[in-house]
Amino acid sequence: MAQDAPVIAEDAAAPDAPAPADTVFVGGRVFTASGPAPIEAAVAVGGGRIVAVTDEASVRRLVGRDTEVVDLAGGLLVPGFQDAHVHPAVAGVQLLRCDLSAERSVDGYLAAVAGYAEANPGAPWICGGGWSMDVFPGGVPTRAMLDRVVPDRPVLLTNRDGHGAWVNSVALRLAGVDRDTPDPADGRIEREADGSPAGTLQEGAMDLVAAHVPVATPEEAHAGLLVAQQHLFSLGVTSWQDAMIGAFPGNPDNYQVYLRAAQDGSLRARVVGALWWDRERGLEQLPELEERRRGGRVGRFSATTVKIMQDGIAENFTASMLEPYLDRCGCPTQNSGLTFVGPQLLADAVCALDRAGFQVHFHALGDRAVREALDALAAARAANGPSDNRHHLAHLQVIHPDDLPRFAELGATANIQALWAAHEPQMDELTIPFLGPQRAALQYPFGDLRRAGARLAAGSDWSVSSPNPLWGIHVAVNRAVPVDAPNAAADHEPRAPFYPAQALTLAEALTAYTAGSAWVNHLDEVTGTVEVGKHADLVVLDRDPFEHPAEEIGRTRVLRTYIDGRAVFTATA
């Protein structure tokens, strides 16, 4: 739809009294996500679809006795946000358990754990998560801290990025983890001076204890998904890709959780599920994934993607790098991170998945992991030819400059988590010193990706970080965190922009979070833009951020969220 020529559906423009709309949106502008700027227009919705995008006078002719008239009051109407990498089923269960995400200090964490334990005296385990590495010296919390508040029951709390766990002494004893326990190949046990486990387990080492955690009941898991869904609705998110469909410690197989919600109608969002690739196995798991895909297309849920986690994260030195990490003195170490799937197996797997019609969703954070993922996609294209599978790489913290143009060349979408592209404690204290200034400057190169022709999608990785799209968009534009975001500095003082040459425009960031993610989810023909005929998945913002300074984007709030023209969230005063 041309931005300078708003249109009205033919039936609505007909002279013979068009049918009244169910809802009309007037009194503001519309960001359609099909052009570079908002347009002066009003929107009408009927039968769950957008029936008119045109001038306000024409839309008001569609107002009948039962039409809901929504006055934008100078705000902005946008397509429903779509989160291309998120974990709501897991995040929702965390919200119902010992949730630490609202705290930002050791004392705050320990008080929350103690309070939860006191309120749940019958819980055999204290489970939850949401702690941040930068709160602790060296990013490593200890078992002694937890022992002070819960000495009699096992505790396992995952950190906010999901790549580490904080456990107490009871949990370690129950799991038989001691100074003689070797590190697993895909993880690390942080240790005290005598070799005893300190209380932090990195990556695959989490499983040593997590395997003993009681699994959430089906009822708890279903309730967690619905709590998470409503939270996302409150932030304007109407569709998403769950980047981790499978059974994980403390959680039942969320494939079944989604199927239940899709079957009973409680799943109202449109959801693509990314089936977990078991990195301990090989191509023999492909028939199982195909079977799960066949059974995983129910209602608004479609399990058509496979997720491959290729590396870890930079803060605990498990992100896969082309060059070694530095030590605290700035000297190269012997560690360049972990590669979870060997390059040859990765290429073989991606070729097979692509040939079978799966979309592949990579976790690729370090520059070596990014290159390995792109190499695998190049092998798949050489073997199978181009496809419409719409493969995408998520996180993309460090990309070697030579690999930037390969995204467009290979048709690979860059799935960005923009909230991380800022100076904040975890970045400044636990990442930049160990990457060094030259490599640190390659982080989150959104602008370079865009200039190289890459298609951008956007996500949050919640519960790793806030699922608020407007905070992510704020950082994408400003390369700085909103002062009230959870990863802001404790003193709430603004920080210098983080490599500002990599900033996106507001329109580019909004488009990534709407049309871009709709493309990744194969929903672009029915959602993602405000155009006649598309589903009325719409969000009303309390202001038009294009009319305010860029540094105020993060103050924007969602007033209403609609799916198929029906309100699923309305803000209270």
N, C-alpha and C positions, 0 to 999 in steps of 0.2 A: 504494500500500500504506500503510495507516494506521500511524503510528509506534508507537501504543500497542497494536497488535494484530498481532504477527508471525504469519505464516501458514506452513503447510506444504503442499506440493503434495499433491493428493488421492491420487495413487498411492502417495506415500511414507507417508501417514497410514493407508492401508488396513490392516485387521487381518490380511490374508492375506500376511504376510511380504513387504514391499516389496523391490524389487531394491536391492542394496547400492549406495551412492554410490561414485563414483570418488575423490572428495576431500571431506573435511569440514573446516571451519574452526571451531575451538572455543577457549574460553579468553580471549575478548576481546569488544569491542563492534563493532558494524557501523554505518558511516555509509552509509545507503542512497542519499543525494542526492535522496530524494523527501520529505524532511521536515527540520525545522530542527535536529535533534540526533541523535547516535548512539542506537542502540537496543541493549538487552540481548538478544542473539540469537546463534545459531550458523547456519552456512550449509552446505548440502550441494550438491554438483555432480555431475551425471551426464550423460554423452553430450555434454559441452561446454556444457551449460546449467545454470542455477541451478534446482535441483529443490526446495529447501526453505530457508526463512528463518524460523526458529522457535526454541523453547527448546532448550538444549543436550541435555537428556535425550532429546528426540524425535530430534534429529539423530544422536545417538550410536546410536540404534536402526538407523540406516542404514549403520553401519560393518560391512563384511564383511572377509573374509580379505585382499583385495587393495586395500582402501580406504586412501588416504593420509590420515592424520590430522595436520592442521596445527594446532599449538598456538600461538595468537596471543600467549600469555604476557603478557596485559594490553595488547597492542598493538591496533591498529585495522585492520579490514578495510574497504576503500573500493572504489568502482568504479574501473576503469582510467582514468587521466587521459587527456584528449583535448586535444591542442594545436591550437587553431583557427587558428594563423598561425605557420608554421615552414618552414624551408628545409633539410631533411635531405640532399637529394641534393647541394646545393652545400656544406653544412657538412661532409659526409663527405669530399668531395674535399679540402677545406681541411685536415681532420685528417691526411690522407695527404701533404700538401704542407708548406709552411713555415707552420706554425701558431703564431701569436703570442699566442693568447688566454690563455695561462697567465702571460704576463709583464705587468709593470706599470711599466716604466721604459724610458727611451730606451736605456740600456746593455743592459737585458735583451732588448729587441727586436733591437738590432744584434748581440748575441751569438748569438741564435737564428738570425738571417739568415746570419751568417758560418758557424755550425755546419752549417746546412742546405746551404749552397753547397759547403762542404768535403766533406760526405758525399755530394753528388750532383754530381761534377765533370762528368758528361756531360750534365746538364740544360741545354738551350739557353736557357731562361728560369728565373729564380727567381720562383715564384708562390706565393701563399698569402694570408694575411690574419689579421685579429683584433686589430689595434692600436686603441688608444683615443685619441680626440682630446685628452682632457684631459691626457695625458702630455706633450704638446708645447706650447711657448709659442704662444698664440693658436690652438691646435688644428691647427697646420699643420707637419707634418714636411717636411724638405727633402731634395732630391736629394743635396746634399753629404754628408749623414749616411750615406746608402746607398752613395755612391761610395767612402767610406772602407773599407767591408767587401766590396763587390762592384764593383770598377771595370771589369771586363772582360766582364760579361754583363748583359743587360737584366733589370730587377727590376720587378715590379708586385705590390703588396700592398694588398688592399682593407682599409678600416678595419672595425671591428666592426659598424657599422650598414649597411655595403654601399653607402653614398652617396658614398664618396670613395676615392681610391687614392693610394698613395705610390709614386713611381717614381724611378729613378735616371737619370743623364744618358745612359747608353747607351740606355735604353728611349725617352727623349725624342728622341734623335737618330735612332734606327731608325724612329720614327713620323713624323719630320719636324716635330715640334712645337718652335717657337722663339718669339722675342719678337714675330714678325709673325703668328703664328697667332691668329686671332680666337677669342673665346669662343663656343662653340656656344649656340644659343638656350636649351637646357635644361641648361646647366652653366656652370662657371667654372674657368678656369686660375688658380690662385694664382701670383702673380708676384713677382719680386725688384724692387728699385728701378728697374732699367733696363728692366723689362718682360719679362725672360727668365722662363721657367717655373721656379717655385721647387721643384717636385717633388711638389706635391699637386694632384690633379685632382678637382673636385667634380661630382657628378651626371653629366650627359651628357658632360662633358669626359673622363671616364674612357675612353669609347669611342675617343678619338683614339689611345690607346696600346693599349687592351685588344683592339682589332680585330686586332692583330698577334700576340697571345698564342696559342701552340699549344693546340689543343683537347685536353682529356683523352681518352684512348682509351676505347672502350666498356668494356673490362675495368676500367680505373681508376675509371670512373664507377660501374659496378656494385659494385665493391668499396667505394667510398665510401658508397653508399647502405646497404649492409649494415653497415658500421661504424657509421654514424649510427643505423640502426635498433637495433642492440644497445645503443648508448649510451642511446637513449631508453627502451628496455626497462629498463635499469638504474635509471632515474628514475621508473618506473611508468607511462610513456606507452605506451598500447596502440593509439591511433588518432590521426590528425592530418589537417590540411588543409595541403598544400604550397602555399604562397602564390605560387609562381613557377614555372609549368610552361612551359618554352620553352627556346630555346638562348641562352646567355649567355656573355660573354667567358671563355674558358678552360674552359668546360664544354659538353659536347654537349647536345643536346636531351634534357632529363630526362624528357620524355614517353616516349621510347623506353626510357630506363633503367627507368622504372617498369613499362612493359609487359613488358619482359624479366623483371623480378623477379616480376611477377604471374603470368606464364605459367609460369615454372619453379618456382614455389612458394616462392622464397626471401623474398618479401614476405609477412610474417606479420601485420603490422599492417593495420588497416583505414585506407585512405588516400583522401581526396578531393583531386583535383588542380585547382588554379585556373589555367586557361589564361591566358597573358599577353596583355593587350590592347596592341597596338602603338600607342603614342601618336603615332607619325609617320604613321599611316594613319587611315582613317575607317570608315564602315559597310561598305565593300567587303570587310572581313576577316571579316564575320559568317559567310558560307558555309564558310570555312576552319575557323572555330571549331566550327561544327556538325559538320563532317566529323571533326574531332579528337575531338569528344564521341562520335560514333557508334563510332569505333574505339577509344576510350579507356575502355571498360568491360570490364575483364578481371580476373577473380579478385577480389582484395581492393582493386583500384584502380578509381576511378571519376572521370573527368575531366569533371565536370558544372558547374564553376564558371568564371567569368571574373574575372580580377584586373585592376582599373584602378588604376594609381598616379596619384593626383591631385596630389600635391605631394611635397616633399622632407622635410627634417628641420630642426629649429629651430637646431641647433648650428652649421650652416653657412649659416643664413639663407635656406634654400630652402623651408622649410615655408610654405604659403600663408596669410597673415594678413590680417585685415580692416583692420588698422592697421599702419603701417611699424614695422620694427625700430628699436631705439635704437642709438646709437653708444656708445663707451666713456665718453663724457661724459654720457650719459643724454638726448641730444637725438634727435629723430626723424630718420631717414635717408630716402632716397628709395626704399628697398627694402622691399617687403612680401612677398617670397618669390616662388615660381614656381607657376603653375598649368599643369600638363602637358597637360590636355585642356580646351579651351575650354568654358565653361558650356553653350552651345547644343549643341555636338557631344556633350558628356557626356549631356545630357538625351535627345538623339536616340538615342545608343548604349544607354543604360540602358533606354529604352522598347523598343527592338528586342530587346535581350537578354532582358528580362523577358517579352516576348511570345513569344520562342522557348523559354522555359522554363529559361533559365540562372539560376543564382544569381550575383549580383554581389558581389564581395569588393573593397571599396575600401581603398586606402591613403589615409587622410585624417588628417593630423596637426595642421595648423593650423586655426584657426577658420573661415577662408574656405573651405578645402578641405572641412571638415565640412559647412558650409552648402551648398556646391555639390553635394556628394553627396546630401544630404537633399533639396535642390531637385530633383535628377534623379529620385530615388525618388518624390517627390510627383508629378512629371510622368508617371512610369510608372504609378502608381496611377490617376491621372486618365484616362490613355489606355487602360489595360488592365483596370482593376479590381483588387481584391485578389488575391493569389496565395499559393501555398505555396512560393515560391522561396527564402525565408529569406535575404534580402540582409543583409549585415553590413558595418560600418565598423570598420576596425582602426586602432589606435594612439591616436587621440583625445587628443592631448596638450593641446590648448586647444579648448574648446567655449564658444561664446558662450551665456550663460544662456538667451537666447530660444530656442535650438535644443535644449535639454535635453528638453522634453516631446515634441518631434517624433519621437524614436526610437520611443516607444510608439505615437504616433498613426499612424506609417507602418509599424509592424511591423518596424523596422530593429533588428537586434541590435548591441549595443555589444561589440566584440571587443577586450578590454583586454589590454595587456602590462604587468602590474602591477609587475614588477621595476623599472621605470623611475620609479615614483612615489615618489621618495625623494631626500633630500639626499645627493648624491654629487658627486665633482669635476666631472663633465661638466655636471651640472645647475647647480651653484653657480657655476662659473667661466665656462661657455660658453653658458648659456641664460638664467638669471634676469636677469643684468645687461642683456641685450639685449631682454628682453621688458618689463621694468619691473615694479614690485611689484603693480600692479592686475591686469595680464594674467597675471603669473606665478601669482597666486592662483586662476586658472581652470584650472590644469593638472590633468589626470587626475582629473576629478570623478566618481569611481566611486560615491560615496555619493549624490550628487545624481542621477546617472543611475538608480540603483536606486530612490530615492524618487520619481522621475518615472515609474516603471513600466517602464523599459527592461529588456529581457531581456539578461543578461550572458553572454558566452562569454569564454574566456581562452586566451591563447597566449603564446609566448615570443619569437618572431621569431629564434630561433637560426638562424644563427650570430651574429646581432647581439648577443644576450645569452644568458645561461645558459638551457638548456632545463629546468632543475630546477623542476618545478611547485611544490614545497614552498617554495622561495625566493620564487617569485612570490606564493604565498599568504601567506607571512610578511609581505611588503611590503604586500599588499592590506589586511591586518589592522592592521599596526603603522605603516605609512607610513614605514618605516625599513628599511635594508638589513641582512640578517644580516652579522655581522662577518666571516664567511669567504666571502661572495659576491664574485664577481670585480669588481663595481662598488662595493665598499666602499672607504672612504677608506684610504689607504696606512697610516695610523697605527692602523687598526682600532679607533679610538675611536667609540663610538656617537654618532650625530647626532640632533638634535631631530626629532621627527616632521614629515613634510612635509604641511602642511595636513590635520591629523588628522580634521577634520570629514568628510573624504571617505573615511574608512576603511570597509571592509566587515567584517561579522562573519566568523568562521572558517567557519561553515556556508555563508554566501553565497559566499565565495571558493572553497571546495571544490566547491560546486554549479556555479559558473561553469566550473570546470576539468573537470567531469564531465558532468552532465546538460546544462549550458548549451552546451558545445561539441558534445555529441552531437546536440543540436537543430540547431545550425548545419550539421552534417555529414549531416543527415537519417538519423542512426543512432539516434535516440531510442527507436524502437520495439523495438530489439534490444540496445542497450547504454546506458551512461550512468548507470544506477541498479542497485542490488542488489535485484532482484525476481525472483520465480519466473517461469521461462520465458525470461528474457533470457540472452544469451551470457555465459558465465562469464569475462568480462574483469575481473580482480580484482587488487588490490594489497594486500599485507600491509605495514603500517607498524610500525616497531620500538617505537612508543609510541602512546598515544592523546593527540593534541595538545589535545583538549578538556579533558584532566585536568591539563594543565601550563600554566604562565604563557604568555601570548600571545607574549612576547618570546623564547620558546624554540621557536616553531614551526619556524624554519629549521634547528634541530638534528635534526628528524625525518628518519629514513632509511627507504628502501625495502628490505625484506628479500626479498620475492618478488613477481614479476609473472607473471600468468597470462593467456593468451588462449585462449578456448574451453576453459577448464579445464586447459590444459597449461602448465606452467611454462616461461617464456621467459627468466627471469632468477631466479637465486638468489644472494644475497649470500654471500660467503665470510667467514669469521670475521675 
